[in-house]
């Protein structure tokens, strides 16, 4: 997990974790990446607070899979039973590769009497389009909420992208918008305007 993603997840907990009761929580996420390493889908389970769930999903959607991991996946036969670890991931943990599923080591966040374990499984799918170029073009516009009081946030985040169909182009445009949002700010309620080329 990139350092920037881990930091954004911590910001989400800082912003919305105070509304949780004291205790121990495990939040499970499954994220799906395309051939270029872009996250195209995030599913969450076990997150009891809607804003916290949305914030963490957006943080994970903005993540890009490291290129070395994509190269390793392409070199790995799907039937291989061995599990390999990738070095140099000391901040958050090692990546465990099993077929096309990648389990990121749990990120543990403690704040204000709560302990949150964020468990992320990354699926590297061959079924998703390899490119965002295509016949559709979308522009996504997101409201921006301030999380860190010391950061100046724009009113809106904008992203533009293309794709082979309207849903794919919209997803990529939203990803572009969320990635352009400064750290300490939280994009939400993104909407797309799309046109066929």
C-alpha positions as CSV (number, residue, x, y, z in Angstrom):
1,X,0.0,0.0,0.0
2,X,1.5,3.4,-1.0
3,X,2.4,5.7,1.9
4,X,-0.1,8.3,0.6
5,X,-3.0,5.9,0.7
6,X,-2.2,4.8,4.3
7,X,-2.0,8.5,5.3
8,X,-5.4,9.2,3.7
9,X,-6.9,6.2,5.5
10,X,-5.6,7.6,8.8
11,X,-7.1,11.0,7.9
12,X,-10.5,9.3,7.4
13,X,-10.3,7.8,10.9
14,X,-9.2,11.1,12.4
15,X,-12.2,12.8,10.8
16,X,-15.0,10.3,11.4
17,X,-13.6,7.7,13.8
18,X,-14.7,9.8,16.8
19,X,-18.3,8.9,16.1
20,X,-17.6,5.2,16.8
21,X,-18.0,3.7,20.2
22,X,-14.7,2.7,22.0
23,X,-13.7,-0.8,21.0
24,X,-12.0,-2.9,18.3
25,X,-13.1,-2.9,14.7
26,X,-12.1,-4.8,11.6
27,X,-12.9,-3.2,8.2
28,X,-12.6,-5.5,5.2
29,X,-12.1,-4.1,1.7
30,X,-11.9,-5.7,-1.7
31,X,-10.4,-3.5,-4.4
32,X,-10.2,-4.4,-8.1
33,X,-7.4,-3.1,-10.3
34,X,-7.1,-3.0,-14.1
35,X,-4.1,-3.9,-16.2
36,X,-2.7,-0.3,-15.8
37,X,-2.8,-0.6,-12.0
38,X,-5.8,1.8,-11.5
39,X,-8.4,0.9,-8.9
40,X,-11.7,0.6,-10.6
41,X,-13.9,-0.8,-7.8
42,X,-13.9,-0.8,-4.0
43,X,-16.2,-2.9,-1.8
44,X,-16.3,-2.5,1.9
45,X,-17.6,-4.7,4.7
46,X,-17.9,-4.1,8.4
47,X,-17.7,-0.3,8.4
48,X,-20.6,1.0,10.6
49,X,-20.4,4.7,9.8
50,X,-21.5,5.8,6.3
51,X,-19.1,8.8,6.0
52,X,-16.1,6.8,7.3
53,X,-17.0,4.0,4.8
54,X,-17.2,6.5,1.9
55,X,-14.0,8.3,2.9
56,X,-12.0,5.1,3.2
57,X,-13.3,3.8,-0.2
58,X,-12.3,7.0,-1.9
59,X,-8.9,6.8,-0.4
60,X,-8.5,3.3,-1.7
61,X,-9.9,4.2,-5.1
62,X,-7.2,6.8,-5.5
63,X,-4.5,4.2,-4.9
64,X,-2.4,3.1,-7.9
65,X,-0.9,-0.4,-7.8
66,X,2.9,-0.4,-8.0
67,X,4.2,-1.3,-11.4
68,X,6.5,-4.0,-10.0
69,X,3.5,-5.8,-8.6
70,X,1.8,-5.8,-12.0
71,X,4.9,-7.2,-13.6
72,X,5.1,-9.9,-11.0
73,X,1.4,-10.8,-11.6
74,X,1.9,-11.1,-15.3
75,X,4.9,-13.4,-14.7
76,X,3.0,-15.6,-12.2
77,X,1.1,-18.7,-13.5
78,X,-2.4,-18.7,-12.1
79,X,-2.1,-22.2,-10.8
80,X,1.0,-21.6,-8.8
81,X,0.5,-22.6,-5.2
82,X,3.5,-20.9,-3.7
83,X,3.1,-17.7,-1.8
84,X,5.7,-15.0,-2.4
85,X,6.4,-11.8,-0.4
86,X,7.6,-8.5,-1.8
87,X,10.4,-6.7,0.1
88,X,10.5,-3.1,1.0
89,X,7.0,-2.7,2.3
90,X,8.0,-2.0,5.9
91,X,5.6,0.9,6.6
92,X,2.4,-1.0,6.2
93,X,3.6,-4.6,5.6
94,X,4.3,-7.2,2.9
95,X,2.3,-8.1,-0.1
96,X,1.2,-11.7,-0.3
97,X,0.6,-12.9,-3.8
98,X,-1.7,-15.9,-4.4
99,X,-2.8,-16.2,-8.0
100,X,-4.3,-12.9,-9.0
101,X,-5.4,-12.0,-5.4
102,X,-3.1,-9.8,-3.3
103,X,-3.6,-9.4,0.4
104,X,-2.1,-6.2,1.8
105,X,-0.9,-6.6,5.4
106,X,-3.4,-5.1,7.8
107,X,-3.1,-1.4,8.6
108,X,-3.8,-0.8,12.4
109,X,-5.0,2.6,13.5
110,X,-5.5,3.5,17.2
111,X,-7.3,6.7,18.1
112,X,-9.4,7.9,21.0
113,X,-10.1,4.5,22.6
114,X,-10.8,2.7,19.4
115,X,-8.6,0.3,17.4
116,X,-9.3,-0.1,13.7
117,X,-7.8,-2.8,11.6
118,X,-8.1,-2.1,7.9
119,X,-7.7,-5.3,5.8
120,X,-7.4,-4.9,2.1
121,X,-7.6,-7.6,-0.6
122,X,-6.5,-6.5,-4.0
123,X,-7.8,-8.3,-7.1
124,X,-5.8,-7.9,-10.3
125,X,-8.5,-8.6,-12.9
126,X,-7.9,-9.6,-16.5
127,X,-11.5,-9.0,-17.3
128,X,-11.3,-5.2,-17.0
129,X,-10.3,-3.1,-20.0
130,X,-6.6,-2.5,-20.3
131,X,-7.0,1.1,-21.3
132,X,-9.1,4.0,-20.4
133,X,-9.0,5.3,-24.0
134,X,-12.2,4.7,-26.0
135,X,-15.4,6.1,-27.5
136,X,-16.7,7.9,-24.4
137,X,-15.4,10.9,-22.5
138,X,-16.5,11.9,-19.0
139,X,-15.8,14.8,-16.7
140,X,-16.3,14.1,-13.0
141,X,-17.0,16.9,-10.5
142,X,-16.8,16.2,-6.7
143,X,-17.7,18.3,-3.7
144,X,-14.6,18.7,-1.4
145,X,-14.8,18.5,2.4
146,X,-12.0,19.8,4.6
147,X,-10.6,17.1,7.0
148,X,-7.4,18.8,8.2
149,X,-8.2,22.3,9.5
150,X,-4.7,23.5,8.5
151,X,-5.2,22.7,4.8
152,X,-6.9,24.9,2.3
153,X,-9.2,22.9,0.2
154,X,-10.8,23.8,-3.2
155,X,-14.6,23.9,-3.5
156,X,-14.6,21.1,-6.1
157,X,-12.3,18.5,-7.6
158,X,-12.5,17.9,-11.3
159,X,-11.3,14.9,-13.4
160,X,-11.6,14.0,-17.0
161,X,-11.1,10.6,-18.7
162,X,-12.1,8.4,-21.6
163,X,-13.2,4.8,-21.8
164,X,-14.7,2.1,-24.0
165,X,-18.2,2.7,-22.5
166,X,-19.9,5.4,-20.4
167,X,-19.6,3.6,-17.0
168,X,-15.9,2.8,-17.5
169,X,-15.2,6.4,-18.5
170,X,-17.1,7.8,-15.5
171,X,-15.2,5.5,-13.1
172,X,-11.9,6.7,-14.5
173,X,-12.9,10.3,-14.4
174,X,-13.9,10.0,-10.7
175,X,-10.6,8.4,-10.0
176,X,-8.8,11.3,-11.7
177,X,-10.8,13.8,-9.6
178,X,-10.2,12.1,-6.3
179,X,-6.4,11.8,-7.1
180,X,-6.3,15.5,-7.7
181,X,-7.8,16.3,-4.3
182,X,-5.1,17.6,-1.9
183,X,-4.2,15.6,1.2
184,X,-6.3,16.7,4.1
185,X,-9.3,17.2,1.9
186,X,-12.0,14.6,1.2
187,X,-13.9,14.5,-2.2
188,X,-17.5,13.2,-2.1
189,X,-20.7,13.1,-4.1
190,X,-18.9,12.9,-7.4
191,X,-21.0,13.1,-10.6
192,X,-20.1,12.6,-14.2
193,X,-21.1,14.4,-17.4
194,X,-20.4,12.1,-20.3
195,X,-20.5,12.3,-24.1
196,X,-19.8,9.9,-26.9
197,X,-17.0,10.9,-29.2
